[in-house]
Amino acid sequence: MTINTPDKASILIVDDMEENLVALEAVLGSLDQQLVRAHSGEEALKAMLRQEFAVVLLDVLMPGMDGFETAANIKRLDQTKDVPIILLTGTEADTDYLYRGYAIGVADFLTKPFDPWLLRTKVNVFLDLYRKNRQLAAQAEQLRRLLVGAPTPAAPVGPARSVEPMGGARDRPSRARDAGAGVSASAGSGQQLTEITERLAQIELQLRDAEGAEAVGLADRIADLERTVRSLRAGRDAY
C-alpha cells in the first residue's frame, strides 16, 4: 500500500537571542526541513496553533514566559500536547531542571553550546517518528474508508409471492442451498468487518505512543487488515 506523506516536516526553534536562532538554523539546515522561528514563548504558542510541528527546540532562559512555562502551556493544549519538546539550557541541566522538564512532559535536554552532530541526531529521531506516525495515521484512515465503503448485509424482508421459474419444485432445493450459502457468507463477512473495525480502533489508540519497532508492527497490522477488507469485499460482491 502506497501512502503519500509530506516530504518536509516543520521544526519550531524558540529563543529570544537572534544569534542563537541563527546558530540553530545553521546546524539544522542540512536536514532540509522547514524551520520556523519564534522569539518568545508567546510567539511559539501562536505558531503551534497555526501549523503542525514535528519537534520543538525551546530555550529555557527567556524573558517573560520562560521555557518551562512555555512547555507546560504546549502540553496543556489538545492540539499540541503530543509534539516532542527538546529544552535548550545554557548550563549543565541540574537535577531540578531535569525533574521540572520531565514532569511537564519534555522529551529531552541539550546544553549550550551544543554539539552539532548530537543536535541533528536527536532531531532526526523525532523527525523519523513523526513521519512514521503520519504514515500510520494515513494508513488507518485509508482502511477506515474501505470499511465505510464495504456493503452491509441486506436486512431480511417479509415473504413475497413470486413467479415460479422454469424447473419448478425440482430446482427449489438447489436454489435454497445457494441462497443459504449467500446469506451465510454475507453474515460471516459482516461479522469479520465488525471485528476489523474494532481492531482498527485499538490500533489507532496505540498510534499516539508508538515508537520504533512498535510503529513498524502497527503498520504491518494495518496492511494485513486492509488486505482482509479487500478480500471480504470481493467475496461479498460475488454474491
N, C-alpha and C positions, 0 to 999 in steps of 0.2 A: 504494500500500500504506500503510495507516494503522498506525502503531506508537504504543502508549501508553507514555509515559515520565513519570517523576515530575515534578510541577510545580515542586518546590523541591529544590535541592541543598543539601548541608551544607558549611559553611565552618568550619574549625578555626582559632581565634585563640589564640596561645600567648604569654603574657607574665607575668612574676612580679609586675608592678606593676598593681594594681587600676585606677588611673586610666588606664593605657594600654589596658586591656581595654575600659573604658567609652568611651574615645575611638574605638576601632576599631568598637565596636558602633554608635556614633552615626553614623559615616561610612558604614558598610556597611548600616545598617538600611533605607535606601531601595531596596536591591536586592531586598528581600523574600525572602531566603533564610534557611535555618536556620543560626544562628550558635551554635557550641559553644565554650565556654571551656576553657582549661587554664592552670594557674598555674605549671607546670613541665614540663620535658622528659618526666619520668616520667608525669605525667598525660596529656600529649599522646600518648605511645605507647599507653597504655591505651585512650584514646578512639578511636584509629585502629584498634585491634584489635576494638573493639565495633561500629563502623559505618563506612560508606564516605563519603569526603570528596572534594569536587571540587577543593579547593585548601587549602593550609595557610599561614597567616601566622605566622611564627615569629621571635620576638625573639632576637637574637644573645647579648646580655649577660644571662644568668640565672645565679643561684647553683646549684651542683651541676652538673647536666648542662646545658651551655650550648647555644646554638642550633646550632652546628656539629656537636656530638656528637649532639644530638637528630636533626638532619637525616641524619647518617650512619646512625644506627640505623633511621630510617624507610626509607632506601634499601636496607638490608640485608634487609628482610623482603619476601618474595614478595607478601604481601597488600597492602603499602603502597608498594612501590618505585616505582610509576608515578604516584603522586599528586604534582602540582607543588607546589613549596615556594617561597614568597617570604620572604626573610630581611629582617627589620627591624633596621636599625642605628641607634645613637644619634649617630654621627658620619659624616662622609663616608667611604664604603667605600674603603679604600686598596687598592693592588694585591694585597697579601697576603690581605685579606678576599675580594676577588673570586676570586683563584686558589683559595683553600680552598673557597669556596662552589661554584664551578662544577666543581671536581674531584670534589666529593661528588655533584653532580647537581642542585644548586639551580637553579630556573628563572629567578629574578630577585632584585633587591635593591631596597629602598626605605629612604631615610634619614628618620629622625625629626628634627623634626616634618615629617610627610609632607603633601603636597598632597592634599586630599580627592578632588578630581576625578581626579587621577592614580591614586590608590589604587583608586577604583571602576573606572576604565578597565582597569587591569591585571587586577583580579579578574574583571571581566566577560569578558575574553578567555578566561580559564581556565574560566569557567562555560559559555561557548558551546562550547568544545572538549569539555568533559565531557558536555554534552547530545548533541552530535553523535556522540561515541563510544558513548554509551549507546544511541542510536538505531541506529547501525550494528551494534552487538552484538545488539540485538533483531531487526533485520532478518536478520542472519546466522543466528540461532537459529531464526527462523521458516522460513527457507529450508532449514535442516538438517532441520526437522520434515517439510517437504514431501518432501525426498529420502528420509527414513526411511519415509514413508508410501507412496512410489511402489512399485508392484508390480514384482517381479523377473521376468525371463523364465523361463518354465516349462522345467524340465530335460527333455530328450528321454527317452522311456521306450522299453522294448523293444517288439517287434512284438506286436500282439494281434489276434486274429481278431474281426471284427465282421460284423454282418449287412449285406449289400449293400443300399443304399437303392434306391428306385424310380429307374429311369433306367439302372441297371446300369453297364456298361462305358462307355456313351456319355458319362456325366457325370464319369467319372474324370479326364480332362484338366483340366476346369474346376475341379473340387474341388482337384486338386493345385496348380493355379495359385493359387487362393485361399489354400490352406494355406501355400504357399511365400511368398506376399506377407505373410501374417500373421507368419510366423517371421522373415522378413527385416526387417519393420518393428519387431518386438519386439527383435531383436538390435541393430538400429541405434539404437533409442531407449535400450536398455540401455547401449550404449557412450557415448551422449551424456550419460546420467545420471552415468556414471563420470567423464567429463571435467568435468562441472559440479561434482561433489564435490571433485575436485582443485582446480578454480579457486576454490571456496569456501574451501578450506583455505588457499590462498595469500592470499586477501583477508583472512581472519581474522588471519594473521600480520602484515599491514600495518596492522591497526586500531590497534595499540598506539602507533604513531608517526605516525598520520595527523593532519594539520593543515589547516585552512582549505579551500582548493580541492581538495586531495587527498582530504579526508574526503568532500566532495560527490561527487567522482568515484567513490569506493568505494561510496557509497550508490546511485549510478546503476547501477554494475555489478551490485550485489546485486539491484536491482529487475529488471534485464534477465535475470539468472539465474532469478529467481522466475517471470517470465513464460514462460521457456523450459521450466521444470519443469512448470508447469501445462499448457502446450501438449502436452508429451510424455505426460503422464499422461492427458490427454483422448484423444490419439491411440491410446494403448495400450489404454485402456478400451474403445475402439470395436471392438477385436478380441476 
